[in-house]
Amino acid sequence: MTKLGRWFGANAYPLAVSAAAFIVASGLPSGDSDTYWHLATARWSVDHGMLLRNDVFSSTVAGHPYGVGEWLGELVLYGAYVAGGWAGIAVLRGLLVAIAAFFITRIARSSGAPWFVTLPLVVAGLAIASITWTDRPQLWTFALFPALLELLLRVRAGRERLLLAVPPLFLLWANLHGGYALGLALVAIFAIEAALRRRGRLAAYLAGALILAAAATLIDPVPFDVGTTAREDAAAPPRFITEFLPPDVLTPPGALFALFILGAAAAAILRGGNLLDAGLLLPLLWLGLSAQRHMPFFVIAATPFIARWVADVVGARLARWARPAGGGPILAGILLIAALVAIPFAPSRPDERAYPAGAAAALRGGSGVLLNEFDWGGWLIWNVPERPVFVDGRYVPYLGGVFDDFREVVGLRPGWHEVLRRYDVAEVLIRPDRPLAVALREDGWRVRASSDRFVLLARP
């Protein structure tokens, strides 16, 4: 048997899960509002042959510094769009989710637990992570975090040479998405654990890899820019954005996340753990509790910890199920072929039911400052670039001023008339159930376009 064949046989289980994850993820249509402004940013950079450094998309923060730290992630996303349209973006998403699923499964398998213990945990973890399967650069962190964790676990088991891959990995990661800051913390945890356990050589190797990785992240058009944003998201997440809210146990992902917490707690009490378990799980639990978008990182690290405990409980009673059936490679091959067959069937159009598509023509025929719903900003940037937005998913430039004014207007707080005058708002595009829509009609604003999802009002 060739080396490739042996590798395929040894990794049939992770490959089967990876292929199944690709089929599911690539079959979902795009629909996240932030996808649009990421695409628009990359399109502008390609058209002008330079990175976009000052805002050109809004009427409220025009000319302000524009974050370019995720430039490579945006260009890859736009490249997928140019190559295959919205289907190309869906395939890229499927590939990144498949990479994550492959390494999550390998991490789970490292626990030594049988497949019938690890597979439900992996599937549950991917179900929790599905809320982050949006077409944005952050999907790169979802793929690279488990890849790095699996690499570090192998290093800890004696494969120190794998550390040579760490600096190049961070060079790439830092230009793809700001989540590289979490990766640096992961390497630091392993280095500290090795030092505390007096594994001097391993600790030195990990510390060296950490230093080189941190230096590699500075090879970026704007060093520290994305890292700063990542720290802000962790320390003071913007609670007006759903993905930054704490986990909600009344939702399926939140309920599964709570079960993972209970499982980790039970494993810690009944089986115990080691220094690395505590060093990984406690910080990642805090991160997961701080915002829904961070839940998958705790789940990924907790999977082998819980699996070891469950395997101890199961014991020898189900030992005959400990190994996958001999048809594992066959099943993996079938699923990989099915994944390839699924590529031409990737959704060719985004799901735009949540956006005011019917207002596009009227917007192009209008002029003046437009006040829009926050969730529609990215869609407008991409589809109606003629009309700069008031706010959009690039929330950082709007903090401390524009967002306060926006909430004052849509909430009909005292002084909302003054906000409209100060920004010289000529048109308002909002949901028809907003009290503001009624108030503006009463003030004489005329309806230029409307549906059951939106109303476009113009100043009298």
N, C-alpha and C positions, 0 to 999 in steps of 0.2 A: 504494500500500500504506500502511496506517495505521502510526502509530508503534508500536502494540502488535504489529502483524504483523511489522514489521521486527525488533523485539526478540525475538519468538518465533523468527523465522528465524535470527537471530544466536546464539540460545541453545538451539537444538534439541538439540545434543549434551548439554550439561549437564542439560537438562530430561528427556531420555530416560533418562540414568543416574539422575537423581533419582526419576523415576517407578518405575523398576525397583527401586531401593533401598526405596522405600515399600512396594511389593508384598511384598518379602521380609521387611522388618522388621515390618510390621503383621500378618503371618501367624504370628508367633511368640507363643505364650502367655506370660503373665507367670509368674514363678516365683521371683524374687529375694526373699530374706527381708526385706531392708531396705525393699522397697516397702511392706510391711505397716505398719511403724512410721511411715514417712512419711505414709501415709494416716491412720493413727490420730492422729498429731499434728495434721494439718489438720482431721480430724473434731472433735477436742476444741476446737480454736480456733473452728470454726464454731459448735459447740454452745454455747460459753461467750461468744462475741463478743469474744474477746481472744486474744492470742498466748500459747501455753504457755511459761512461763518457769521452771517448777520441775518436776522429774521426778514423774510420777504413774504410771508404767508398771512400775516395778521395786520389789522389796522390799529391795534392797541399797543403792541410792543415792536412795531416795525423798526428795524435797524439795530435792535438789541442783540448782544452776542448769542450765537446759536450753537448748541452743543453738537460737536462733531465726533465725539469719542467712539460712537458706534458706526462709524462710516463704512467699515468693511461689511458689517452685518447688513446694513441697508443696501449696499451695492450688490451683495449676493442675492438678496431678496428681489431687487429690481432686475438682476440678471435672469433669475428664474422666471420673472414676469415677461421679460423680452423674449426669452427662449420658448416659453409655452403658455403665455397668458396666465389667467387665473389657475388653470390646471397645473402650470409649472410651479406656481406657489404652493399648491396643494401637495404636489409630489415632494417638493423641498421639505415641507412640514412633515410629511410621512417619513422621509429619510432621517430627519433629526429625532423624531419620536422613536423610530426603529433603533437608532444608535443608543438612545437612552434605555430602551427596553432590553437591548442586548446586554449592556453592562449592569443594569439593575438585576437581571437574572443571574449573571455571573457572581455578583455580590451576594445575592441570596444563596447561591449554591456553595459559596465559600464557607457557609455556616456548617456544612456537612450534613444538613438535614435532607431527608428524602424529597423527591420532586413533588409529592402530593402534599407536603407541608409548605414548600416554598412557592409553588405555583399560585395558590390562592392569595398569598401575601403580595406577590408580584402583580397579579391582576388587580387587586384592590389598590395597590400603590399607583398603578397606571390610571385607574379610574379617578383617584384623587387628583393626579397631575393633569388630567384632561382639561381642567379649567384653565390651565396655562398653555394649552395647545393653540395659541393664537399666533398669527403670522407677523411676528415681531422679532427683533434681534435677541430678545430674552430666551427664545427657544434654543439658542446655542448654549446658554448656560444649563438648561435642562439636559442637554445631551452631554456636555463636557464635564459637569459635576460628577455624575456616576462613573464616567470614564476615568477621571482623576482619582476618585475614591478607590476604584478597583485596582488601579495601578499602585496606589500607596499601600493597599493591603498586600499586594504581591511583593512589594519592596520590603515590607515588614516581615514577610515570611522568608526573606533571604534573596530576593531578586533585586539587589541594589543597583544593578546596571540599568534597570528601567528608569532610574532617576534622570538619565541623560535626555529623556523625552520631555521632562518637565519644563525647562526654560523655553523650548520652541512652542510647546503647548500654550504657555502663557503669552508669548509674543503674539500668537494668533488670537487667543481668547480676548486679550485686552483691546483689540481693535474690532472685535465682533460685538461684545456686550460688556456692560459694567459689572456683571456678575463675577468677573475674575477676582474681585475683592474677596468673595466667599471662597474661591479656590485657594487664594493665598492663606486665608485663615485655616483651611483644611490642612495644608502642608505644615503650617506652624503647629497645629495640634499634634500631628504625628511626630514632629521634631521634639516637642516638649515631652511627650509621652516616652519617647526613646531615651531622652536625657534623664528623666525621673526614674526610669527602670535601669539606668546605668548601662545602657547599650551604647557605649561611647562612639564606636565607629559609625553605627547607623545614625545616631544623633548628629554627628558631624556631617555625614553625607546629606541628611535631610536639611540641615541648616544651610549647607552650601547650595543645595537646590533651591531653597527658599530665597536666598539672597540673589541668585542668578535669575530666578523667576520674577522677583520684584523689579530687578533691573530691566528685564525684558519688557515689562509692562510700560516702561517709560519711553519705549520706541513707539511713539504714538503722536499724531498731529497735535494733540493737546493733553500732555501728561497731567494726571491727577483730576482731569475734568469729570470723567465717568466715575472714578473712584469716589469723588466727593458726592456725586448724586447717589451712589449706592449707599454711602454712609447715612445720608439724609433719609433715604427710604427706610433704612433699618431703624434709625433712632427716632424719627418723627414722621411716620408714614402719613400721607395725605388722606385723611379719613373720608373725604367727600368722594373718593373714588372707590368703587365696590371692591376691587381686588386688593385694596389696602385695608379693608375692614378685618377685624379679627374673625377667626373661623366661626361659622354658624352651624351648630350641631343639628339644626332643623333641616338642613340641606343634605343630600346624599354624600357629597365630598366631605362636608364637615362632620357628619356622623361617622364616616369611615375613619377620618383623622382622629376622632375621639377614641375609637376602638383601638387604633394603633397606640395611642397614649396609654390606654388601660392595659394593653398587652405588654408594652415596654415596662410599665410599672409592676405588673404581675411577675414578669421575668426577672426584674431586678430584686423583688422581694423574695421570690421562691427559689430562684436559681443563683442570683448574684451576678456580678459582672466584674470587669477589670477596669483599669485606669483609662484605657482608650475608649471603652464604651461610655464612660461618664464624660470624658472630654469631648466626644462627638455628640452624644444625644442631648445633653443639657443645653449647650448653646443653640443647637439646631431646633430644639423644642421651643426655646424662647423666641427664636426667629419665626417659627411656624405659627406660634400664638400671636405674634405681632401683626401678621397680615396673611390673608388667604393665599396669596401668590407664592408664599414661602413654605407652605405646608409640605410639598413634595420632598424637600431636602431632608426634613426629619424622617419622613417615611422611608426614604431610600436607606438612610443610615440605620434605622430601627429594624428593617426587615431581617437581616441575619441574626440580630440580637434576639428577636422574638422567635425566629425559626429554630434557633438552638434550644430554647426553652420548650417549645412545642414538641420538638423531636425527643427531648428527654421524657416528656409526659407520655408520648406515644410509645416509646421504648421498643422492645423486641416484639410487641404484640402484632405490629404490622410490618415486620422486618422484610417480609417477602415482597413488599411494595417499594423497597428502598431504592431499587434501580429502575430506570425507565425501561419500558419494553424494548425488545430488540429492533422494533420498527421505528425507533426514534429518528435515525437519519432519514428514513423514507418519509416520515411525516414532515420533517424539516424541509426536505426537498420539495414535497408537494406544496407546502405553504410558501416557499420561496418562488416557485413557479406561479402560484396564485397571485403573489404580490406583483410580479412582473406583468401578469395579465391585467391586473387592476389599474396599472398606470394609464392606459388610454381612456379609462372611464373616470378619471379624476374630474371633479366638478369644473366646468369651463366658465362658470359665472359665479360671482360672489352672492351671498345672501344679503340683499339690500332692503329687506322688508322693514327694517328698523329706521331707514333713512328717508328723507324727503325727496325722493327721486322725481316726483311730479312737480316739484318747484324749480327744477333746474332751468327750464326755459325762461320762466318769469324772472329768475335771479339774473340771468345773463342780460335780460332786457332792462334791468334796473341799474341804479347807481347809488353812490353814497355809502356811508358806514352801515354795515349789517351787523345786527346783534343776533347771535345764533345760539341754539342749544349746545351745551358743552359736548355732548355725545356725538353731535353731528359735525363738529369742527374738522376732523380728519377727512371725512367724506367730502366736505365742501372744498377743502384744499386740493384734493385730487380731481374732483369732477367739475368744479366751478372755480378754477383758479383766478378768474376775472374779478371775483368778489373776495377780498381779504376777510378773514374771519375775526370774530371778537375774542373767542376763546377756543381751545381745542385740547387734545390729549397731551400736548407738550406743556404740562401744568406748571413746571418750574418757573418759566418767565412771567407767569401771571400771578404768582403768589405775592401776597402783601400789598395788593393794589387792585388790579383788574378783576381778580376773582371776587374780592370783597364787593366791588361795584356790581359785578354780574349777579351775585346772590342777592344784593339789595334790590336790583331791578326785578328779577324773576320772582322774588319773594314779596314784592310790593311793600317793602319796608319804607319807613319815613325817609323822604329824600329821593325816592326812585325817579321822580320827574327830573330832578336836578342832574342825576347821573345821565339820563338820556340827552339832556341839553349839553352837558359838559363834553360828552363824546360825539355830539352832533349826529346821533343815530338817525338814519333816514328810513331804514327798514328793519323789521323784526321777524325772525323765522323761529317759531317755537311750536311746541305741542299745543293742540287746541284746547286741552283741558287745563292749561295754565291759567291761574287767575289773571295774569298779566294780559292774556289774550282778550279777556272780557273788558278789563280796564281800558285797554287801548282803543277798543271799539267804542266804548263810551266817550272817550276823548276825541273821537272823530277820525281815528286812523282807518284807512280803507283796506279792504281785503283784496290783494292782488292774485292770490292763489290759495287754495285750501283743499284738504281732504280729511279723512278721519284720522290721519297721522300728523298733519302739520297745518299751520296757517301762516301765510306770509302777509304781513301788514306793513303799509307804507304811511309815513307821516303825512297828515293832511296838508 
